[in-house]
Amino acid sequence: MLAAIADALGRGDTAALVSLLHPEAVLVSDGGGMAPAARRVVYGADKVARLLVGLTSRHGQWLEAAVPVLVNGEQGVWIPGDGDAPESVTVFILAEGRVAACYSILNPAKLSHWRRPPR
């Protein structure tokens, strides 16, 4: 699933990304007021896809640096961050073969306890 998501994002293909998302998909991000993040929960496959494609077009270099990880047994990615984009861990929860939820942690205080994988 991660490869298909990365492919759709890399091509900026919103329709392809929507097809990977559950129609009632949600995106929740936690910047803790210390990192830029969506202030509200994003609901619906179309809105989640448009946000992710927009972020990728703005910070496309993060996609190249993304490292696949397992977080509590779920597929996710660790993005080391750079000057414009903060470090983050995003987990993708699957339901019915599609991504039902994306949970992104960008809060540096919470990430300080997370064991980073080798690059």
C-alpha angles and dihedrals in degrees: 000000000000091000092052091049092048091048093051092046093046090055093042087236106160093177092054091049092049088055089058093050127080109246089245095045119153133201119206122183130186118201093156089220088289100086132034111267140148106285094211136038110267113224129200135033095261095051093044091049093048091050093049093046090048092050090048092051089051098041102020093152090071090068091061091050096046115122119202112237140169115236114190088337095307128114115259147143134239115212112195093208130221138205097309103023121056125227111271146171117212124190123199116209113202128212126172090356094303136091107269098174140015116200115190124189113197097153106120092209091059094042091052088076095047119102108232119221121234114266 
